[in-house]
Amino acid sequence: MTMQTVIQTPTFLADAKAAGLEDGELADMVATIAANPQIGDIIPGTGGARKVRFGGKGKGKSGAYRVITYYAAEDVPVFLLALVDKGQRADISQADRNALRQILGTLADEYREGVRKKLRTTKARR
């Protein structure tokens, strides 16, 4: 089974820390998403962000966490954008959806360009 690279954004990591997510829970989330990058439901109006439900310790899936992810293609990692504790907020506001759409519209291309620049710099040093 091919695993997709996963990038945990600073926002996601801060959310996970604030939610009190344990290292094992975090590792399980990352492994699940790496094995199936298209897991979860696409959130309408976001440009492709997905909402993945995860059960927390003693919470079950319906009452636990939502991880907001973005996966564009096989040559781009899955980005873990945010973690929402179901007890705090269940839905994403229209303003947040609009902001995601704006960011995600260029994220994959910016990532690819960053990789190309890094490769050119590495080749130039040789």
C-alpha positions in Angstrom: 0.0 0.0 0.0 1.4 3.4 -1.0 1.3 6.0 1.7 0.9 9.7 0.8 3.1 12.2 2.5 1.2 14.3 5.1 2.1 17.8 6.2 0.8 19.0 9.6 0.4 22.8 9.3 1.2 25.0 12.3 -2.6 25.8 12.7 -3.4 22.1 12.8 -0.6 21.4 15.3 -1.8 24.3 17.5 -5.4 23.0 17.3 -4.3 19.5 18.2 -2.4 20.8 21.2 -5.3 22.9 22.4 -7.7 19.9 22.1 -5.4 17.8 24.2 -4.8 15.3 21.5 -2.5 12.5 22.6 0.5 11.6 20.5 -1.0 8.2 19.7 -4.2 9.7 18.6 -2.3 12.1 16.4 -0.2 9.4 14.9 -3.3 7.3 14.1 -5.0 10.3 12.4 -1.9 10.9 10.2 -1.5 7.2 9.3 -5.2 6.9 8.4 -5.0 10.0 6.1 -1.7 8.9 4.6 -3.2 5.6 3.7 -6.3 7.1 2.2 -5.7 10.8 1.2 -9.2 11.2 -0.2 -10.9 10.1 3.0 -13.7 12.3 4.3 -16.4 14.4 2.8 -15.6 17.4 0.5 -16.7 20.6 2.2 -18.7 22.6 -0.4 -17.4 26.0 -1.3 -13.8 25.4 -0.1 -12.0 24.5 -3.3 -11.5 20.9 -2.3 -11.0 20.8 1.5 -12.3 17.6 3.2 -13.7 17.0 6.7 -12.6 13.7 8.2 -14.2 12.5 11.4 -12.1 10.9 14.1 -13.3 9.5 17.4 -11.4 10.7 20.5 -10.6 8.8 23.6 -14.0 7.8 25.0 -15.9 10.1 22.7 -16.8 8.0 19.6 -16.8 9.5 16.1 -20.0 11.6 16.4 -18.6 13.5 19.4 -14.9 13.8 18.8 -12.8 15.6 16.2 -13.0 16.9 12.7 -9.8 17.2 10.7 -9.8 19.6 7.8 -7.5 18.3 5.0 -6.6 19.2 1.5 -5.3 16.7 -1.1 -4.7 17.9 -4.7 -2.8 15.1 -6.4 -0.3 12.3 -5.9 2.6 14.7 -6.4 1.5 17.0 -3.6 1.3 16.0 0.1 -2.0 15.9 2.0 -2.2 19.1 4.1 -3.7 18.9 7.6 -5.2 22.4 7.8 -7.1 22.4 11.1 -8.6 20.2 13.8 -11.9 21.1 15.3 -13.2 19.7 18.5 -16.8 18.8 17.9 -17.7 20.2 21.3 -16.4 23.6 20.2 -17.8 24.0 16.7 -19.5 21.6 14.3 -19.7 23.6 11.1 -17.4 25.8 9.1 -18.6 29.3 8.5 -19.1 30.8 5.1 -16.2 33.2 5.8 -13.9 30.3 6.6 -15.1 28.5 3.4 -14.3 31.5 1.3 -10.9 31.9 3.0 -10.1 28.2 2.3 -11.1 28.5 -1.3 -8.8 31.4 -1.8 -5.8 29.6 -0.1 -6.4 26.2 -1.7 -6.7 27.7 -5.1 -3.0 28.1 -5.3 -1.6 25.8 -2.6 -0.7 22.8 -4.9 0.9 25.0 -7.5 2.9 26.9 -4.9 4.1 23.6 -3.4 5.2 22.3 -6.8 7.0 25.6 -7.6 8.8 25.4 -4.2 9.9 21.9 -4.9 11.2 22.9 -8.4 13.1 25.8 -6.9 14.7 23.6 -4.3 15.7 21.0 -6.9 17.3 23.8 -9.1 19.2 25.1 -6.1 20.4 21.6 -5.2 21.6 21.0 -8.8 23.3 24.3 -9.0 25.4 23.5 -5.8 26.8 20.3 -7.4 
